Amino acid sequence: MSADQTLAFDPNCHIFSGCGFPAPGLHTFLYKPIFTVGGFEFTKPMLLALLSTVVVVGFFWAAFAKPKLIPGKAQMVGEAGYDFVRRGIVYEIIGKKDGEKYVPLMVSLFFFVWMMNLWSIIPVAQFPVTSLIAFPAGLALIVYVLWVSLTFKKHGFVGGWKNITGYDKSLGWVLPLVVVIEFFSNLIIRPFTHAVRLFANMFAGHLLIVMFTLASWYLMNGIGIAYGTVSFVMVLAMTVFELFIQAVQAYVFVLLASSYVQGALAEHH
């Protein structure tokens, strides 16, 4: 699909030319299938998600396929990234003893989410895969299944439900209320907010960049050029800010995933 079709934008449309501002909307996130096989539609976001996997796996393969005592540039960057997630997130939240086995998963989640976010500012791609709820929801589901399975494996059937519902006899008459709130909070709201937090931030960020980009072009006519220049500066500022947000959202997603694992492994009191 061309940029004009994706954004529903007429390149000849400018201020003072008799057409209104072509504000971006949900159509900005819709793409025609690249190809269809047996009713399955393969779209641009799917391609970018697949490329994200290839980039992450390819980078770490290149960095650690033949590790050296004195690391090269790729190995040095790979070790720094791996160590950041391991020590800065997993060890801090889960602990070194229990957390070591979950480091590979958390490292994979961090760099996969970050790469899918980064496509937003990469020329030609220019689309954050995580701005489509299906992708954050799928990753959140993986964490959710891990958390639930670890909870029951660690505490048994009865103990697992106590852990999930916050069951504590010392709460007295408020215990039923706490159990209901914790049940819905942990089993329904938790996975929902885990996915939506990532999705909403990337959705909003992409929409803002697209809006200021379209505004820059729309204002490039007559006296509007002065305003268009300001809008273009905003595009640059939003792009830099988006770089920061993309890394933060990957960090927060893995931070929450680690906290859920920690909660599943923690002893119930």
N, C-alpha and C positions, 0 to 999 in steps of 0.2 A: 504494500500500500504506500502511496506517495505521501509526502509530508502534507500536501494540500488536502488530501482525502482524510488523513488522520486527524488533522487539526480543524478541518472544515473551514479552511482559511483561503480567501482570495488574495493572492499577492498584489493585485492591483488596487486593493481597498486601502485607502488612506483617509486621515482626517481631512475635512473640507472637500472630500470628493463625492459626498452624497451617500456614503454607506456607514452603517454603525460599526462600533468596535466588535470584532468577532471574538467574543469572550470564550475562553476554553471551558469545556465541561467534561462530562463523562466520556464523550466521544474521543477525547484525547487519549484514553486508555484502551480503546478498542482497535484491534488490528484484524485485517482479513487473513485467513489461513495462508501460510506459505505453500502448503500442500495438504491434501486430504487422502487418507488411506482407510478404507472400510468404515467410513463415518467418523474416523478420528481426525480432528483438525490440529495441525501443527502450526503454531503461531510464533511471531517474533519473540514474545516473552519466554516461551518454551525454549526457543533456540538460545536465548541469552542465559537462561538457567542452565542449560546443557553446557554452554561455553564456560560458565562459571565453574562448573564441576571440572572441566578439562583444565582450566587455568590453575585452579587450586591444587588439583592432583599433580598436574605437570610441574608446577613450581616446587612443591615439596619433594617430588620424585627427583628433580634435578638437584635440589639442595642436599638430599640425604642418600641418594643412590650409592654414592661413593664418598662417605664422610672421611674427612682428613683431620689429623691432629691440629694442624694449622688451617682453619677453615678459609675457603674462598669467599667471594662476595655473596654468592647465592646461599651457601651454607650458613654464613654469618647472619644474613637477614632471616633465613628460615629459623635458625636457633633463637634469634631475638624474639621473633613472633611467637614461636612455640613456648618459650620461657615466659613471655608476657602473660599468656593465657594461663599457663600452668601455675606460676607463682603469684601473679597479680589477681587471678580470679579463683581458680580451683582450690589452691592451697589455702587462700584466705577465707573462703566460704566453707568448703567441705573438710579441709584439713589435709595434711600431707599423707597420712597413713591411709585414710579411706578414699581420698580424692585421686590418688595416682592412677587408678584403673579407668577413671572417667576423663582423664586429660585428653586422650586422642579424640574422643567424641566432642568435647568442648572446643578444642582447637579447630576441628572440622566445621563445627557450627559457626564459630566466630568468623573464620575466613570465607566460608561459603556465603553467609549473610552479608558480610562486608563487600564481597565481590559483586553480589547481585545488586547491592545498593550503588556501587561505583559506576555501573553502566549508565546511570543518570547523566553523568558529566563526560562520558567518553563519546567523541564524535562518531556519527553514523548510528551508533546504538541509541544513545540519548533517552534511555528509559530505565527507571529502577524497577527491577522485577518484583521486588517486595511491595510495590504499590498496588499489586493485585492480591487480594486477601487470600487467595488459594495457596500461595506459596508460604507466607507466614503461618497460615493455619496448618499446613502439612508439617512444617518444622515443629510447631507448637505441639502437634499431635504426637510426634516422636518423643518429645520431652515428657508429655503427659503420660503416655504408656509406660515409659521408663520409671517415672515417679510412682505410679500406682503399683506396678509390679514389684518395685523395690520395697515399697511400704508393706505389702503383704508378705513378701519374702522375709523381711527383717523382723516383723512383729507378729506374723501369723494372721489367721483370719480375724479373730476377735480383736487382737491388739492392733491390727491394721485399721479397722474401723474406728477404734478409739483414737488412733493417731490422726486420722482424717477428720473426725468430728470434734476433736478436742475434748473428749470425754474425761471429766475429772469430778469425782464425787464431792470434793471439797467446795465446789461451786454452789452446792445447795439447790435452792428453788429456781435459780436461773439456768441450771444445767440443761433442761430441755430446749430453752431458747438458744443457748450457745451451740448445742449440737446441731440444731436446724440451720443456724447461720453459718457455722463452719462447714457443714455438709455442702450447702449450695455454693459457698465461697470457694471451697477447694476443688470440688468435682465439676462445677459448671463455670463459675466466674473466672477462676484462675486460668484455665487454658484459653478462654475467650480474650481476657485482657492481655495475656502473653502474646497472642497473635495480633490483636488490634493495635497494641502500642507500636509495634514495628510498622504495620501496614499504614496506620493513620499518619505517622510522621513522614514516611516516604511519599505517601499520596499527596499530602499537603505541600511538601517541599517541591515535588515535581510540578504540581499545578501552579505554584507561585512562579517558578522559573519560566514555565511556558507562558504564563500571563504577561510577565514583564518583557519577554522576548517578542511576543505578538504586539504588545503595546509600543515597543521601540520601533518596529517596522510601521505600524499603523500611524504613528505620529510623525514619520518622516515626510512631511509635506508642508511647505510654507513655514509659518511661524512655529508650527508644531515640532520642527526639528529641534528646537531648544528643549522642549519637554521630552522628545525622543532620546536625546543625549542623556538626560537624567535617568530615564527608564533603562537605558543600556547600562549605565553605571550600576543600577540596581541589579541587573542581570549578573554582572560580574561579582557584586557583593553577595548575592544570594547563592551563586555557584560556590564561592569560597566557604560560605556558611554551611552549605549543603555538604561539602567535604567533611566538615567537622561533625555534622549530624549523622552522616553515614557511618562513621567510625563509632560514634557514641551509641547508636542504635544496635550495632553489632555487639558492642560491649554489654549493654543493658540486657539484651536477649540472652546472652550466655551467662551473665551474672544471675539473672532470675532462674535460668535452668539449673545452675549450680546450687542456688538456694533451695530449689525444690528437691533436688537429690539429697542435700544436707538434711532437710526436714524429714525425708523418708528414712534416713539412716539414724536420725537422732533417737535416743531413748525416750520413751513416753513416760511422763511423770503424772 
